[in-house]
Amino acid sequence: MVDKINRQFLKFKGKRVLVTLKNDNEHEGRLISIDNYLNAVLETESGIRFIKGTKIAFISLLG
């Protein structure tokens, strides 16, 4: 069964996003994967980046 959080963020999958971390760092790229713990995998200009969900402040879609 898919968790409510997962359903909300599944619409971001495959799209360009901006991930802002709790330490104010930002990562921009295409969201490859996200799980129920908000662990995210981004495809960025510099390669694949794994971001631990506990470090994420928010994720926003880019236009």
C-alpha distance (Angstrom), angle and dihedral (degrees) to the residues before:
residue distance angle dihedral
M1 . . .
V2 3.80 . .
D3 3.79 116.3 .
K4 3.86 119.4 -126.0
I5 3.81 92.3 -115.3
N6 3.79 90.7 51.9
R7 3.82 91.9 50.9
Q8 3.79 91.3 52.2
F9 3.78 93.7 51.7
L10 3.81 97.3 39.3
K11 3.82 87.8 80.3
F12 3.83 87.2 64.1
K13 3.81 92.6 56.5
G14 3.81 112.7 114.7
K15 3.81 92.7 12.4
R16 3.79 132.2 106.0
V17 3.79 110.9 -95.6
L18 3.76 140.9 174.7
V19 3.81 113.5 -135.6
T20 3.79 114.3 -160.5
L21 3.77 116.2 -162.8
K22 3.80 127.4 -147.6
N23 3.83 88.7 -108.6
D24 3.86 88.9 57.6
N25 3.82 94.6 -108.2
E26 3.80 113.8 137.1
H27 3.79 132.7 -151.0
E28 3.78 123.7 -166.8
G29 3.79 124.9 -163.2
R30 3.78 148.4 96.3
L31 3.80 113.6 -52.3
I32 3.80 107.5 -124.7
S33 3.79 99.1 172.8
I34 3.80 142.6 -1.3
D35 3.80 130.2 178.4
N36 3.81 138.8 -163.0
Y37 3.82 90.6 -83.4
L38 3.84 90.2 53.4
N39 3.80 90.8 -113.4
A40 3.79 101.8 158.1
V41 3.78 136.6 -162.1
L42 3.80 116.0 -155.2
E43 3.78 130.8 -171.1
T44 3.81 103.4 -141.1
E45 3.80 133.4 175.6
S46 3.80 88.4 -97.5
G47 3.83 95.1 48.2
I48 3.78 138.8 -90.2
R49 3.80 116.6 -17.7
F50 3.82 127.4 -167.4
I51 3.80 115.0 -154.0
K52 3.79 120.6 -167.6
G53 3.80 112.1 -128.6
T54 3.81 94.8 -130.9
K55 3.84 89.3 63.5
I56 3.82 95.7 52.4
A57 3.82 118.7 101.1
F58 3.82 95.3 179.3
I59 3.79 145.3 -26.9
S60 3.79 122.6 -138.3
L61 3.79 132.5 -172.8
L62 3.79 117.4 -117.7
G63 3.77 120.0 -138.4
